[in-house]
Amino acid sequence: MNPNIKFAERTAVAATIDPVSQGAGTVTTGWVPMGNFNSVCALLGVGVMSAGSTVDAKLQQATDSSGTGAKDITGKAITQLLAAGGNNR
Protein backbone atom coordinates (compact mmCIF):
# COMPACT_ATOMS: atom_id res chain seq x y z
CA MET A 1 0.00 0.00 0.00
CA ASN A 2 1.35 3.40 -0.98
CA PRO A 3 1.14 5.85 1.97
CA ASN A 4 1.12 8.81 -0.42
CA ILE A 5 -2.26 7.89 -1.93
CA LYS A 6 -5.09 10.01 -0.55
CA PHE A 7 -7.95 8.31 1.28
CA ALA A 8 -10.47 9.38 -1.38
CA GLU A 9 -8.28 7.93 -4.14
CA ARG A 10 -8.23 4.44 -2.63
CA THR A 11 -11.79 4.30 -1.29
CA ALA A 12 -14.92 2.72 -2.75
CA VAL A 13 -18.47 2.81 -1.40
CA ALA A 14 -19.48 -0.82 -0.94
CA ALA A 15 -22.94 -0.29 0.59
CA THR A 16 -25.21 2.40 2.02
CA ILE A 17 -28.34 2.79 4.07
CA ASP A 18 -30.12 5.89 2.83
CA PRO A 19 -31.46 8.40 5.40
CA VAL A 20 -34.93 7.47 6.62
CA SER A 21 -37.19 8.12 9.57
CA GLN A 22 -36.96 4.72 11.21
CA GLY A 23 -39.16 3.33 13.94
CA ALA A 24 -37.99 0.67 16.35
CA GLY A 25 -36.34 -2.19 14.53
CA THR A 26 -33.27 -3.12 12.56
CA VAL A 27 -31.97 -1.65 9.32
CA THR A 28 -29.05 -3.36 7.57
CA THR A 29 -27.08 -3.03 4.36
CA GLY A 30 -27.35 -6.73 3.75
CA TRP A 31 -24.22 -8.77 3.18
CA VAL A 32 -21.45 -7.12 1.17
CA PRO A 33 -18.57 -9.17 -0.31
CA MET A 34 -15.31 -7.75 1.04
CA GLY A 35 -12.82 -10.30 -0.32
CA ASN A 36 -11.26 -7.78 -2.72
CA PHE A 37 -10.58 -5.16 -0.03
CA ASN A 38 -7.64 -4.86 2.37
CA SER A 39 -9.45 -2.62 4.85
CA VAL A 40 -12.85 -1.20 5.70
CA CYS A 41 -13.97 2.24 6.83
CA ALA A 42 -17.54 2.42 8.14
CA LEU A 43 -19.23 5.83 8.44
CA LEU A 44 -22.42 6.36 10.41
CA GLY A 45 -24.41 9.54 9.85
CA VAL A 46 -27.28 10.15 12.24
CA GLY A 47 -29.64 13.07 11.78
CA VAL A 48 -32.14 14.48 14.22
CA MET A 49 -33.23 11.91 16.78
CA SER A 50 -36.54 12.05 18.60
CA ALA A 51 -36.57 12.10 22.39
CA GLY A 52 -35.74 8.72 23.91
CA SER A 53 -34.39 7.23 20.69
CA THR A 54 -31.11 5.33 20.41
CA VAL A 55 -28.81 4.11 17.64
CA ASP A 56 -26.64 0.99 17.79
CA ALA A 57 -24.24 -0.16 15.07
CA LYS A 58 -21.85 -3.07 14.63
CA LEU A 59 -19.93 -4.88 11.93
CA GLN A 60 -20.49 -8.57 11.34
CA GLN A 61 -18.86 -11.21 9.16
CA ALA A 62 -20.30 -14.23 7.40
CA THR A 63 -19.00 -16.98 5.16
CA ASP A 64 -21.21 -16.14 2.16
CA SER A 65 -23.58 -13.52 0.72
CA SER A 66 -26.63 -15.03 2.42
CA GLY A 67 -25.17 -14.52 5.92
CA THR A 68 -24.21 -18.10 6.70
CA GLY A 69 -22.29 -18.35 9.96
CA ALA A 70 -22.86 -14.67 10.78
CA LYS A 71 -21.05 -13.37 13.84
CA ASP A 72 -20.11 -10.02 15.33
CA ILE A 73 -16.57 -8.78 14.68
CA THR A 74 -14.96 -8.28 18.09
CA GLY A 75 -14.38 -4.61 18.92
CA LYS A 76 -16.32 -3.32 15.88
CA ALA A 77 -19.43 -1.90 17.54
CA ILE A 78 -20.19 1.69 18.55
CA THR A 79 -21.13 3.00 21.97
CA GLN A 80 -24.90 3.46 21.80
CA LEU A 81 -25.95 6.94 20.63
CA LEU A 82 -28.61 8.56 22.79
CA ALA A 83 -30.82 11.44 21.65
CA ALA A 84 -30.79 12.75 25.22
CA GLY A 85 -26.99 12.81 25.22
CA GLY A 86 -26.78 15.24 22.31
CA ASN A 87 -24.08 13.05 20.74
CA ASN A 88 -25.87 12.69 17.41
CA ARG A 89 -24.29 15.69 15.67
Buried (B, 14 or more C-beta within 10 A) or exposed (E): EEEEEEEEEEEEEBEEEEEEEEEEEEEEEEBEEEEEEEEEEEEEEBEEBEEEBEBEBEBEEEEEEEEEEEEEEEEEEEEEBBBEEEEBE
